[in-house]
Amino acid sequence: MNVYVDVGNTAIKLSIDNGADVQVMAFEAIDFSRVSKIVVGKVGKQSLLNGVLEKAKQYNLEIIEANVTPDFDTLRCAYAQYQNLGIDRWLAVIACYRLFSGHNVVIVDSGTATTIDALESTGRHLGGWIVPGLDLMMSSLTAQTQKVFVDDTSPFEHQLGRNTPNAVKNGCLSATLGAVNEAIKIAFANSPCKVVYTGGYGKLLHQHHDNSEYLSRLVFLGLKFWFQNQQK
C-alpha cells in the first residue's frame, strides 16, 4: 500500500492507494507498518511533514517527492521555467489529463490561494493564474479598511450583498467565479470545455457554477498517476 501526501500552504492531507482509487485518511488512522512507499507533493513548509518523516524513519520507508517536469507522456507544461510551477498545480493538471483525455479542461484549486489552469484537449497545458483564495481576499480587505467587516454566519452567495458581510463574501466569491469564466474565454473562446474544482473552497465554487465538476481527491489522483508513470 502506498501513502500519498499533499503538503499545502497551511495544512497536510494524506490518502492511501486502494487499487482503483485513493482514499483520504487521517494520519492517525494509517497503519504505516503496511505501507510500501510514501509519495509527497509539497508546496508548504517542510515542518508540516515532521510526523510523516518520523513514521518513515520508524518503519524504514522510502519517501519519494514529486517534481514538475517539462512533460508527462504527451502532456506539455506551459512554463518555460517549468521548475517554477507549483507541484500541486502540475499534479492537478496530470490528473485531469488522465481523467478527461481529449477534452479541454479548466482546473480550479481553491485553498489559501486559488489557482486556475487551462489544459487543451491535445494535452497542452496553456498556463494559468494564481489569485488570493477567498479567506485571503477577505482578510486582506478587512485588515486594510476601517469599516469593512465579515462574520461567520453570512453565507457566500452569487448575488449583490445587502449588508457589509454579504457584500464582502459575495464580492470575493463573484470575483473568483469571474476569474474562472475569464480564463475559459481566454483559453477556449467558444469551444466546449470541462470545469473541474478542487480544494477547500472547491465545493462551494462548484455549487455556484453550472455544468462544473467537483473532485476533492484531484491532487491525490495526480500523485498516484505521477508515481505510476515513474515506475515505467
Buried (B, 14 or more C-beta within 10 A) or exposed (E): EBBBBBBBBEEBBBBBBEEEEBEEBEBEEBEBEEBEBBBBBBBBEEEBBEEBBEBBEEEEBEBBEBEBBEEBEEBBBBBEEBEEBBBBBBBBBBBBBBBBEEBBBBBBBBBBBBBBBBBBBEBBBBBBBEBBBBBBBBEEBBEEEEEBEBEEEBEBEEEEBEEBBBBBBBBBBBBBBEBBEEBBEEBBEEEEBBBBBBBBBBBBBBEBBEEBBBBBBBBBBBBBBBBEEEEE
